[in-house]
Amino acid sequence: MCRSIKTLRPPVLPTEATEEDIRAAALQYVRKVSGFRAPAAHNREVFERAVDEVAEATRRLLDGLEVRGAAARKPATESATEPVSGPVTAPVREPVP
């Protein structure tokens, strides 16, 4: 689909997505779906409304996702280039007797 839309959830994005990230992704989506890079004056209002609605849906999606694994919970202050050793997996729970 839109190759210029990047994944906005951790651990792919080292920190939480900013409003700018979300808005840029929404704009790219609406451009792709509508086929217009910039709408004509008579379509501007509906185009901008669509971008706002897609951005809001994206915020709700990102807020509702539960990303499991230690790498996903890395604080924003850590280096984004720091390698992660091994696959990210959920902790193994011991059976209760």
VOSE-986899 format. One record per residue (C-alpha): residue number from 1; residue in three letters; y, x, z. Coordinates in steps of 0.001 Angstrom, whole numbers, plus 500000, padded with zeros to 6 digits. Example, Ala and Ser with C-alpha at 12.3 -4.5 7.8 and 13.67 -1.06 7.14 Angstrom:
<atoms>
<atom><num>1</num><residu>Ala</residu><c2>495500</c2><c1>512300</c1><c3>507800</c3></atom>
<atom><num>2</num><residu>Ser</residu><c2>498940</c2><c1>513670</c1><c3>507140</c3></atom>
</atoms>
This chain:
<atoms>
<atom><num>1</num><residu>Met</residu><c2>500000</c2><c1>500000</c1><c3>500000</c3></atom>
<atom><num>2</num><residu>Cys</residu><c2>503290</c2><c1>501626</c1><c3>501076</c3></atom>
<atom><num>3</num><residu>Arg</residu><c2>502623</c2><c1>505314</c1><c3>501293</c3></atom>
<atom><num>4</num><residu>Ser</residu><c2>506013</c2><c1>505939</c1><c3>502897</c3></atom>
<atom><num>5</num><residu>Ile</residu><c2>505240</c2><c1>503746</c1><c3>505916</c3></atom>
<atom><num>6</num><residu>Lys</residu><c2>503881</c2><c1>505961</c1><c3>508673</c3></atom>
<atom><num>7</num><residu>Thr</residu><c2>501630</c2><c1>505008</c1><c3>511554</c3></atom>
<atom><num>8</num><residu>Leu</residu><c2>503822</c2><c1>504170</c1><c3>514552</c3></atom>
<atom><num>9</num><residu>Arg</residu><c2>501325</c2><c1>504204</c1><c3>517405</c3></atom>
<atom><num>10</num><residu>Pro</residu><c2>500165</c2><c1>507072</c1><c3>519589</c3></atom>
<atom><num>11</num><residu>Pro</residu><c2>498417</c2><c1>509455</c1><c3>519244</c3></atom>
<atom><num>12</num><residu>Val</residu><c2>499437</c2><c1>509594</c1><c3>515558</c3></atom>
<atom><num>13</num><residu>Leu</residu><c2>503110</c2><c1>509458</c1><c3>516544</c3></atom>
<atom><num>14</num><residu>Pro</residu><c2>503570</c2><c1>511860</c1><c3>519480</c3></atom>
<atom><num>15</num><residu>Thr</residu><c2>506061</c2><c1>509573</c1><c3>521258</c3></atom>
<atom><num>16</num><residu>Glu</residu><c2>506756</c2><c1>505851</c1><c3>521263</c3></atom>
<atom><num>17</num><residu>Ala</residu><c2>508205</c2><c1>504514</c1><c3>518035</c3></atom>
<atom><num>18</num><residu>Thr</residu><c2>511967</c2><c1>504208</c1><c3>518090</c3></atom>
<atom><num>19</num><residu>Glu</residu><c2>513897</c2><c1>501204</c1><c3>516846</c3></atom>
<atom><num>20</num><residu>Glu</residu><c2>514854</c2><c1>503333</c1><c3>513820</c3></atom>
<atom><num>21</num><residu>Asp</residu><c2>511158</c2><c1>504044</c1><c3>513083</c3></atom>
<atom><num>22</num><residu>Ile</residu><c2>510286</c2><c1>500354</c1><c3>513340</c3></atom>
<atom><num>23</num><residu>Arg</residu><c2>513239</c2><c1>499243</c1><c3>511213</c3></atom>
<atom><num>24</num><residu>Ala</residu><c2>512484</c2><c1>501851</c1><c3>508518</c3></atom>
<atom><num>25</num><residu>Ala</residu><c2>508855</c2><c1>500710</c1><c3>508303</c3></atom>
<atom><num>26</num><residu>Ala</residu><c2>509934</c2><c1>497053</c1><c3>508113</c3></atom>
<atom><num>27</num><residu>Leu</residu><c2>512438</c2><c1>497854</c1><c3>505363</c3></atom>
<atom><num>28</num><residu>Gln</residu><c2>509787</c2><c1>499722</c1><c3>503332</c3></atom>
<atom><num>29</num><residu>Tyr</residu><c2>507387</c2><c1>496797</c1><c3>503725</c3></atom>
<atom><num>30</num><residu>Val</residu><c2>509945</c2><c1>494207</c1><c3>502589</c3></atom>
<atom><num>31</num><residu>Arg</residu><c2>510971</c2><c1>496421</c1><c3>499658</c3></atom>
<atom><num>32</num><residu>Lys</residu><c2>507353</c2><c1>496733</c1><c3>498563</c3></atom>
<atom><num>33</num><residu>Val</residu><c2>506531</c2><c1>493042</c1><c3>498899</c3></atom>
<atom><num>34</num><residu>Ser</residu><c2>509753</c2><c1>491818</c1><c3>497267</c3></atom>
<atom><num>35</num><residu>Gly</residu><c2>509810</c2><c1>494436</c1><c3>494539</c3></atom>
<atom><num>36</num><residu>Phe</residu><c2>513490</c2><c1>495164</c1><c3>495229</c3></atom>
<atom><num>37</num><residu>Arg</residu><c2>514833</c2><c1>498420</c1><c3>496612</c3></atom>
<atom><num>38</num><residu>Ala</residu><c2>518151</c2><c1>496702</c1><c3>497299</c3></atom>
<atom><num>39</num><residu>Pro</residu><c2>518542</c2><c1>492946</c1><c3>496950</c3></atom>
<atom><num>40</num><residu>Ala</residu><c2>521198</c2><c1>491274</c1><c3>494835</c3></atom>
<atom><num>41</num><residu>Ala</residu><c2>524038</c2><c1>489656</c1><c3>496738</c3></atom>
<atom><num>42</num><residu>His</residu><c2>522454</c2><c1>486207</c1><c3>496450</c3></atom>
<atom><num>43</num><residu>Asn</residu><c2>519207</c2><c1>487512</c1><c3>498042</c3></atom>
<atom><num>44</num><residu>Arg</residu><c2>520708</c2><c1>489797</c1><c3>500683</c3></atom>
<atom><num>45</num><residu>Glu</residu><c2>520570</c2><c1>487300</c1><c3>503555</c3></atom>
<atom><num>46</num><residu>Val</residu><c2>516904</c2><c1>486380</c1><c3>503072</c3></atom>
<atom><num>47</num><residu>Phe</residu><c2>516010</c2><c1>490060</c1><c3>502518</c3></atom>
<atom><num>48</num><residu>Glu</residu><c2>517703</c2><c1>491181</c1><c3>505761</c3></atom>
<atom><num>49</num><residu>Arg</residu><c2>516164</c2><c1>488270</c1><c3>507675</c3></atom>
<atom><num>50</num><residu>Ala</residu><c2>512729</c2><c1>489333</c1><c3>506435</c3></atom>
<atom><num>51</num><residu>Val</residu><c2>513352</c2><c1>492923</c1><c3>507565</c3></atom>
<atom><num>52</num><residu>Asp</residu><c2>514402</c2><c1>491648</c1><c3>511021</c3></atom>
<atom><num>53</num><residu>Glu</residu><c2>511312</c2><c1>489435</c1><c3>511309</c3></atom>
<atom><num>54</num><residu>Val</residu><c2>508906</c2><c1>492184</c1><c3>510204</c3></atom>
<atom><num>55</num><residu>Ala</residu><c2>510552</c2><c1>494622</c1><c3>512645</c3></atom>
<atom><num>56</num><residu>Glu</residu><c2>510145</c2><c1>492109</c1><c3>515495</c3></atom>
<atom><num>57</num><residu>Ala</residu><c2>506494</c2><c1>491479</c1><c3>514582</c3></atom>
<atom><num>58</num><residu>Thr</residu><c2>505956</c2><c1>495247</c1><c3>514519</c3></atom>
<atom><num>59</num><residu>Arg</residu><c2>507509</c2><c1>495624</c1><c3>517992</c3></atom>
<atom><num>60</num><residu>Arg</residu><c2>505232</c2><c1>492883</c1><c3>519350</c3></atom>
<atom><num>61</num><residu>Leu</residu><c2>502207</c2><c1>494497</c1><c3>517723</c3></atom>
<atom><num>62</num><residu>Leu</residu><c2>502970</c2><c1>497950</c1><c3>519125</c3></atom>
<atom><num>63</num><residu>Asp</residu><c2>503727</c2><c1>496512</c1><c3>522573</c3></atom>
<atom><num>64</num><residu>Gly</residu><c2>500432</c2><c1>494628</c1><c3>522583</c3></atom>
<atom><num>65</num><residu>Leu</residu><c2>498144</c2><c1>497424</c1><c3>521396</c3></atom>
<atom><num>66</num><residu>Glu</residu><c2>495982</c2><c1>499156</c1><c3>523962</c3></atom>
<atom><num>67</num><residu>Val</residu><c2>495302</c2><c1>502710</c1><c3>522836</c3></atom>
<atom><num>68</num><residu>Arg</residu><c2>492505</c2><c1>504319</c1><c3>524794</c3></atom>
<atom><num>69</num><residu>Gly</residu><c2>491863</c2><c1>508011</c1><c3>525326</c3></atom>
<atom><num>70</num><residu>Ala</residu><c2>493565</c2><c1>510887</c1><c3>527088</c3></atom>
<atom><num>71</num><residu>Ala</residu><c2>495482</c2><c1>512077</c1><c3>524012</c3></atom>
<atom><num>72</num><residu>Ala</residu><c2>497048</c2><c1>508644</c1><c3>523586</c3></atom>
<atom><num>73</num><residu>Arg</residu><c2>498617</c2><c1>508795</c1><c3>527034</c3></atom>
<atom><num>74</num><residu>Lys</residu><c2>500342</c2><c1>512162</c1><c3>526507</c3></atom>
<atom><num>75</num><residu>Pro</residu><c2>503871</c2><c1>512079</c1><c3>527971</c3></atom>
<atom><num>76</num><residu>Ala</residu><c2>506740</c2><c1>512463</c1><c3>525519</c3></atom>
<atom><num>77</num><residu>Thr</residu><c2>507779</c2><c1>515716</c1><c3>527212</c3></atom>
<atom><num>78</num><residu>Glu</residu><c2>504640</c2><c1>517548</c1><c3>526046</c3></atom>
<atom><num>79</num><residu>Ser</residu><c2>504623</c2><c1>519439</c1><c3>522778</c3></atom>
<atom><num>80</num><residu>Ala</residu><c2>503735</c2><c1>517356</c1><c3>519752</c3></atom>
<atom><num>81</num><residu>Thr</residu><c2>502096</c2><c1>520387</c1><c3>518167</c3></atom>
<atom><num>82</num><residu>Glu</residu><c2>499774</c2><c1>521048</c1><c3>521090</c3></atom>
<atom><num>83</num><residu>Pro</residu><c2>496179</c2><c1>520808</c1><c3>519811</c3></atom>
<atom><num>84</num><residu>Val</residu><c2>493767</c2><c1>518274</c1><c3>521231</c3></atom>
<atom><num>85</num><residu>Ser</residu><c2>490339</c2><c1>519728</c1><c3>521913</c3></atom>
<atom><num>86</num><residu>Gly</residu><c2>487376</c2><c1>517598</c1><c3>520873</c3></atom>
<atom><num>87</num><residu>Pro</residu><c2>487225</c2><c1>513939</c1><c3>519969</c3></atom>
<atom><num>88</num><residu>Val</residu><c2>489105</c2><c1>511329</c1><c3>521956</c3></atom>
<atom><num>89</num><residu>Thr</residu><c2>486592</c2><c1>509133</c1><c3>523756</c3></atom>
<atom><num>90</num><residu>Ala</residu><c2>486609</c2><c1>506609</c1><c3>526561</c3></atom>
<atom><num>91</num><residu>Pro</residu><c2>485370</c2><c1>507827</c1><c3>529968</c3></atom>
<atom><num>92</num><residu>Val</residu><c2>481699</c2><c1>507274</c1><c3>530701</c3></atom>
<atom><num>93</num><residu>Arg</residu><c2>481065</c2><c1>505068</c1><c3>533715</c3></atom>
<atom><num>94</num><residu>Glu</residu><c2>478132</c2><c1>505644</c1><c3>535993</c3></atom>
<atom><num>95</num><residu>Pro</residu><c2>475829</c2><c1>502611</c1><c3>536387</c3></atom>
<atom><num>96</num><residu>Val</residu><c2>476220</c2><c1>500735</c1><c3>539652</c3></atom>
<atom><num>97</num><residu>Pro</residu><c2>472907</c2><c1>500561</c1><c3>541595</c3></atom>
</atoms>
